[in-house]
Amino acid sequence: MQTIDNYNFSGKKAIVRVDFNVPLDENGKITDDTRIRGALPTLKKILNDGGSLIIMSHMGKPKGKVNPKFSLAQIKDDVAKALGTDVKFADDCGNAADAAANLKPGEVLLLENLRFYPEEEGKPVGIDKEDPAYDAAKKEMKDRQKNFAKTLAGYADVYVNDAFGTAHRKHASTAVIADYFDADSKMLGYLMEKEVKAVDNILSDIKRPFTAIMGGSKVSTKIGIIENLMDKVDNLILCGGMTYTFAKAQGGNIGTSICEDDKFQLALDIMKMAKDKGVNLVLATDCVAGDAFSNDANTQVCSVMDIPEGWEGMDAGPETRKRFAEVIRPSKTILWNGPAGVFEFDNFTAGSRAIAEAIVEATNNGAFSLVGGGDSVACVNKFGMADQVSYVSTGGGALLEAIEGKVLPGVAAIKG
C-alpha cells in the first residue's frame, strides 16, 4: 500500500478528502477548529512537496440540496489562515474541472459541500424504502454515485483520504472514488494513519485494567459498541442521558429526565451480560438535577432512583463522580466516548470534568487513553486537556464502528 510519507507530490494534483464538518455559531464562525488542525500535516506535506491541492469535504446534513447554511465558503478564510496561503473556492464541487485544471503547484482549491449532491451519499431521494420502485431507484443512484466519484477523481492525479470521521461511510468521496486511482496513486493521510493505529492500540495491545466510558443520551445508539466491549474491558462506565433509562428500568423515579422507555429490557440485558462476563459495570448513583433545561436552572443533588417530578438529571452527582474517578485512575487502557452530562452548560460540566481529570491522571501514570466522538473531544478541548491524553480521535461513528470490529469502507478502499 502506498504511504503518504513515501510519495512525492511534486508536480501532482492531489484531491484530499478531509472532514471539515466543523461546528459553526449562528454567525457562521467556527467554534472548534480541531478537525481543520488535524488535517494540516497531510495538506502541508502535499504543498511542501510542490504539489497542488484540491480539498473536498461535507458539512452538516443538507440532504442532497444546496443550502447556504452548510456552505464551505464560510470556512474558506479559516482554512487559508491555517494553511498560510490563499485558497480558491469552487462553488459547485461537481463542476470544478476547469478550476482544478488551472491549479499551479502550491495552489489550493476548496470544493463546495459534497453533500449538496445526493450522489455523494448514494441514497435515493424522495422515495420510501417500502415503495416497490425503491430498488430500481437505489440501483440508479448507485450508478450516478459512480459517475460523481469519477468526476471528482478526474480533477487530480492522486487521491488521499484523511477523513476518519466519515471512513465508516461508503460515499462517493470516501470510498467509491478510490476505484478510479491505481494502487500507487491512492493513500491514507497522516490523520487517518494515526487514527487506524490508535484503534489498533486499543484492540490489539490492551494493557489492563481496560476501562471504557460510554456517555451520551441513548442506549440504543451504543448497543453495538457496548456488546463488543463486554468481551474486552474490565470496567465499563455508562453515563450521560442513558443513566436514566437504566434507573427507570430498575424501577426508579426519574422525573422528566431523558429516557428510552422502549429500551428497559435492553438495559437489564446489558446489566446481566456484564455480570455473566465478569465486567465491572459502573452506573451513576446520584445526579445533579435541574428544574429546567437551562444553564441557569435551579439545581439539587438527588439519587438517580428518586428524581422529583418536574426535575431532570443534567449531570453526574458528587458520589458518582468520585466512583467514576476511582475506577479510571488505576486503569492502563482507557476509551472515552460521550460526556457525563449537559457539558455545554457551564453549570453542568462537573461530571465530564471529573472523568477528564481522572483520565489525565491515569495517562500521566502510563495509561494509553483514547478520547473519541464529537462531544468528548469538545469536552477535553473545553477543559484545556486535549494535549494531556494519549490520543484525541476526530471520528465518532467511525471510531465506534472500528472498535466494534467492523471494516471501514474508507480504509478498505485504500488498502484493497
C-alpha positions in Angstrom: 0.0 0.0 0.0 1.3 3.5 -0.9 2.0 5.7 2.1 1.9 9.5 2.1 5.4 9.7 3.6 6.9 7.8 0.7 5.0 9.7 -2.0 6.5 12.8 -3.8 3.7 15.1 -4.8 5.9 17.4 -6.8 4.0 18.5 -10.0 1.0 16.4 -9.0 -2.6 17.4 -8.3 -3.8 15.8 -5.1 -7.5 15.6 -4.2 -7.8 15.1 -0.5 -11.0 14.1 1.4 -10.9 15.8 4.7 -13.5 16.1 7.5 -14.1 19.8 7.8 -17.6 19.3 9.2 -16.8 21.8 11.9 -19.3 23.4 14.4 -20.4 26.9 13.5 -22.2 29.5 15.6 -25.2 31.5 14.4 -22.9 33.9 12.6 -21.2 31.1 10.6 -18.0 31.3 12.7 -16.1 28.2 13.7 -16.4 27.3 17.4 -13.9 24.4 17.4 -11.3 24.0 14.6 -9.9 20.6 15.8 -10.7 18.9 12.5 -9.0 21.6 10.4 -5.9 21.5 12.6 -5.9 17.7 12.4 -5.7 17.7 8.6 -2.9 20.2 8.3 0.1 17.8 8.3 -1.3 16.0 5.3 -2.2 19.2 3.4 1.1 20.9 4.1 3.1 17.8 3.1 1.5 18.0 -0.4 2.1 21.7 -0.7 5.7 21.5 0.6 6.5 18.8 -1.9 5.4 21.1 -4.7 2.0 19.7 -5.4 -1.3 21.4 -5.9 -4.1 20.7 -3.5 -7.8 20.1 -4.0 -9.7 19.9 -0.7 -13.1 18.3 -0.5 -15.4 17.8 2.5 -19.0 17.7 3.6 -20.7 19.9 6.2 -23.9 19.1 8.0 -26.8 17.2 6.5 -28.1 19.2 3.5 -29.7 16.0 2.2 -28.6 16.4 -1.4 -29.8 20.0 -1.8 -27.9 23.3 -1.9 -28.2 25.1 1.4 -26.2 28.2 2.2 -26.3 27.3 5.9 -23.9 24.4 5.1 -21.7 26.1 2.6 -18.0 25.6 2.9 -17.5 29.1 1.7 -18.0 30.1 5.3 -14.7 28.4 6.4 -12.6 29.3 3.3 -10.7 32.1 5.1 -10.1 29.9 8.2 -8.6 27.2 6.0 -6.4 29.7 4.2 -5.2 31.1 7.6 -4.5 27.6 8.9 -2.5 26.7 5.7 -0.8 30.1 5.5 -1.7 30.5 1.8 -4.6 31.7 -0.3 -7.4 29.3 -1.0 -9.5 29.4 -4.2 -13.2 28.3 -3.9 -15.2 26.2 -6.4 -18.9 26.9 -5.7 -20.0 23.7 -7.4 -18.0 20.6 -6.5 -19.4 18.6 -9.4 -18.3 21.2 -12.0 -14.8 22.2 -10.9 -12.8 20.6 -13.8 -11.6 24.0 -15.2 -10.7 25.4 -11.7 -8.8 22.2 -11.0 -7.0 22.1 -14.4 -5.8 25.7 -13.8 -4.2 25.0 -10.4 -0.5 25.6 -10.3 2.0 23.9 -7.9 1.5 25.3 -4.4 -2.1 26.5 -5.1 -5.2 25.3 -3.2 -8.8 24.8 -4.3 -11.6 24.2 -1.8 -14.6 22.5 -3.3 -18.2 23.3 -2.2 -20.0 20.9 0.2 -20.1 17.4 -1.4 -23.4 16.6 0.2 -25.1 19.3 -1.9 -25.2 16.4 -4.4 -27.3 13.4 -3.4 -24.8 11.2 -5.3 -22.2 11.8 -2.6 -24.2 9.6 -0.1 -25.7 7.5 -2.8 -29.2 7.2 -1.3 -32.3 7.6 -3.3 -34.1 10.9 -2.5 -37.8 11.4 -2.1 -38.8 7.7 -2.2 -39.7 5.4 0.7 -37.9 2.1 1.3 -41.3 0.4 1.2 -42.1 1.8 -2.3 -41.9 -1.0 -5.0 -39.8 1.3 -7.1 -37.2 1.7 -4.4 -34.8 -1.0 -5.6 -34.7 0.5 -9.1 -34.2 3.9 -7.7 -31.4 2.6 -5.5 -29.6 1.0 -8.4 -29.9 4.2 -10.5 -28.5 6.2 -7.7 -25.5 3.9 -7.3 -24.8 4.4 -11.0 -25.0 8.1 -10.5 -22.7 7.9 -7.5 -20.1 6.1 -9.6 -20.3 8.9 -12.2 -20.0 11.6 -9.5 -17.0 9.8 -8.0 -15.4 9.5 -11.4 -15.9 13.3 -11.9 -14.2 14.1 -8.7 -11.3 11.7 -9.5 -10.9 13.4 -12.9 -9.7 16.6 -11.1 -6.5 15.1 -9.8 -3.6 12.7 -10.3 -3.6 11.2 -6.8 -6.2 10.6 -4.1 -5.7 11.0 -0.3 -8.3 10.1 2.3 -7.7 11.9 5.5 -11.3 11.9 6.7 -11.5 9.4 9.5 -14.8 10.9 10.7 -16.5 9.6 7.5 -14.4 6.5 7.0 -17.4 4.3 8.0 -19.5 5.6 5.1 -19.3 4.2 1.6 -19.7 7.6 0.0 -18.5 8.8 -3.4 -15.6 10.8 -1.9 -14.7 8.4 0.9 -14.6 5.0 -0.9 -16.0 4.9 -4.5 -13.5 7.5 -5.8 -10.6 5.2 -4.9 -11.7 2.8 -7.7 -10.5 5.4 -10.2 -6.9 5.5 -9.0 -4.3 2.8 -9.2 -2.7 1.4 -6.1 0.3 3.8 -6.3 -1.9 6.8 -6.6 -4.2 6.5 -3.5 -3.2 6.5 0.1 -4.3 7.4 3.7 -3.4 10.8 5.0 -1.4 11.2 8.3 -4.5 11.7 10.4 -6.1 8.5 9.0 -2.9 6.6 9.7 -2.8 7.8 13.3 -6.5 7.0 13.8 -6.1 3.5 12.5 -3.0 3.0 14.7 -4.8 4.3 17.8 -7.7 1.9 17.2 -5.2 -0.9 16.8 -3.6 0.1 20.1 -7.0 -0.2 21.9 -7.9 -3.6 20.3 -4.6 -5.4 19.9 -2.3 -4.1 22.6 -4.6 -3.9 25.7 -2.8 -3.2 28.9 -5.0 -3.9 31.9 -7.2 -2.8 33.6 -9.0 -1.6 30.5 -11.8 0.9 31.2 -14.3 2.1 28.7 -16.5 5.2 29.4 -19.6 5.4 27.3 -21.8 8.5 27.6 -24.5 10.1 25.5 -28.2 10.3 25.6 -29.3 6.9 24.2 -28.5 3.3 25.0 -29.8 2.2 21.6 -27.1 4.1 19.6 -24.3 2.5 21.7 -25.6 -1.1 22.0 -23.2 -2.5 19.3 -20.1 -1.0 20.9 -21.3 -1.9 24.4 -21.7 -5.6 23.4 -18.4 -5.6 21.6 -16.6 -4.0 24.6 -18.0 -6.6 27.0 -15.5 -9.1 25.7 -12.6 -6.7 26.1 -12.9 -4.4 29.1 -12.5 -4.9 32.8 -14.6 -1.9 33.7 -17.5 -0.3 31.7 -18.8 3.1 32.9 -22.1 4.1 31.4 -23.1 7.7 31.9 -24.9 10.7 30.5 -28.5 10.5 29.4 -28.6 6.7 29.2 -28.2 6.7 33.0 -31.9 7.4 33.4 -33.0 4.6 31.1 -31.1 2.2 33.4 -32.6 3.8 36.5 -36.2 3.6 35.3 -35.6 0.1 34.1 -34.8 -0.9 37.7 -38.0 0.8 39.0 -36.6 4.3 39.7 -38.4 7.6 39.5 -36.5 9.8 37.1 -38.8 12.9 36.9 -38.6 14.5 33.4 -35.1 13.0 32.6 -34.3 11.8 29.1 -35.3 8.2 28.8 -35.8 5.5 26.2 -39.0 3.8 27.5 -38.8 1.0 24.9 -35.2 0.0 25.9 -35.8 -1.1 29.5 -35.2 -4.8 28.7 -32.1 -3.9 26.7 -30.7 -2.1 29.8 -31.5 -5.0 32.1 -29.9 -7.4 29.5 -26.7 -5.2 29.5 -26.6 -5.5 33.3 -26.9 -9.2 33.1 -24.4 -9.5 30.3 -21.8 -7.6 32.4 -22.4 -9.9 35.4 -22.1 -13.0 33.3 -18.9 -11.9 31.7 -17.3 -10.6 34.9 -17.2 -7.0 33.7 -17.4 -4.3 36.4 -20.4 -2.2 35.2 -20.4 1.2 36.8 -23.6 3.2 36.7 -24.4 6.6 38.2 -26.0 6.5 41.7 -26.6 10.2 42.1 -27.1 13.2 39.8 -27.3 16.9 39.7 -30.9 17.6 38.6 -32.3 20.8 37.2 -35.9 22.2 37.1 -35.4 23.3 33.5 -33.1 22.5 30.6 -31.0 25.6 31.1 -27.7 26.7 32.5 -29.5 28.9 35.0 -31.9 26.2 36.2 -32.3 25.6 39.9 -30.4 22.5 40.9 -30.4 19.8 43.6 -28.4 16.6 44.1 -30.5 13.5 44.3 -30.4 9.8 43.8 -30.9 8.7 40.2 -33.6 6.4 41.5 -35.6 9.2 43.1 -35.6 12.4 41.0 -38.6 14.6 41.9 -41.4 15.3 39.4 -40.6 18.3 37.2 -36.8 17.8 37.6 -34.4 16.2 35.2 -31.0 14.7 35.6 -28.4 17.0 34.0 -25.0 15.8 35.3 -23.4 13.2 37.4 -23.6 13.8 41.1 -20.7 14.1 43.6 -20.9 10.4 44.7 -20.9 9.2 41.1 -18.0 11.5 40.1 -15.9 10.0 43.0 -16.8 6.5 42.0 -16.0 7.0 38.3 -12.6 8.6 39.2 -11.8 5.7 41.5 -12.3 3.2 38.6 -10.5 5.3 36.0 -7.3 6.3 37.9 -5.7 2.8 38.1 -6.6 1.9 34.5 -3.9 1.3 31.9 -6.1 1.4 28.8 -8.9 3.9 28.6 -11.5 4.7 25.9 -13.9 7.6 26.4 -16.8 8.3 24.1 -19.6 10.6 25.3 -20.0 13.1 28.2 -21.4 12.5 31.6 -23.9 15.4 31.5 -25.0 18.5 29.6 -21.5 19.8 29.4 -22.5 22.6 27.0 -23.9 24.3 30.1 -21.1 25.5 32.3 -23.0 24.7 35.5 -23.3 21.0 34.4 -19.7 20.2 33.5 -18.5 18.7 36.8 -19.2 15.0 35.8 -17.4 15.2 32.5 -14.6 17.2 34.1 -14.1 14.6 36.8 -13.8 11.9 34.1 -11.3 14.0 32.1 -9.2 14.8 35.2 -9.1 11.1 36.1 -8.1 10.1 32.6 -5.3 12.7 32.6 -4.1 11.4 35.9 -4.1 7.8 34.6 -2.3 8.9 31.4 0.4 10.6 33.5 0.8 7.2 35.2 1.4 5.4 31.9 -2.1 4.6 30.7 -3.0 4.8 26.9 -6.1 7.0 26.7 -8.2 7.4 23.6 -10.9 10.1 23.6 -13.2 10.0 20.6 -16.5 11.4 19.4 -17.5 15.0 18.9 -18.9 15.7 22.4 -16.0 14.0 24.2 -13.5 15.9 22.1 -15.3 19.1 22.8 -15.1 18.3 26.5 -11.3 17.9 26.6 -10.9 21.0 24.5 -13.2 23.0 26.7 -11.3 21.9 29.8 -7.9 22.5 28.1 -6.9 18.9 28.5 -6.7 17.7 24.9 -2.9 17.6 25.0 -2.8 15.7 28.2 -4.4 12.4 26.9 -2.7 9.9 24.6 -4.9 10.5 21.6 -7.9 12.5 20.6 -9.8 10.9 17.7 -11.6 13.1 15.1 -14.1 10.3 14.4 -17.3 9.5 16.4 -19.2 6.9 14.5 -16.1 5.7 12.6 -14.2 5.2 15.8 -17.0 3.2 17.4 -17.5 1.0 14.3 -13.8 0.3 14.1 -13.7 -0.7 17.8 -16.8 -2.9 17.1 -14.5 -4.7 14.7 -16.3 -3.5 11.5 -14.4 -2.9 8.3 -14.3 0.8 7.4 -15.1 1.3 3.7 -12.8 4.4 3.6 -9.9 2.4 4.8 -10.7 -0.7 2.8 -10.9 1.3 -0.4 -7.2 2.3 0.0 -5.9 -1.0 1.4 -7.7 -3.1 -1.1 
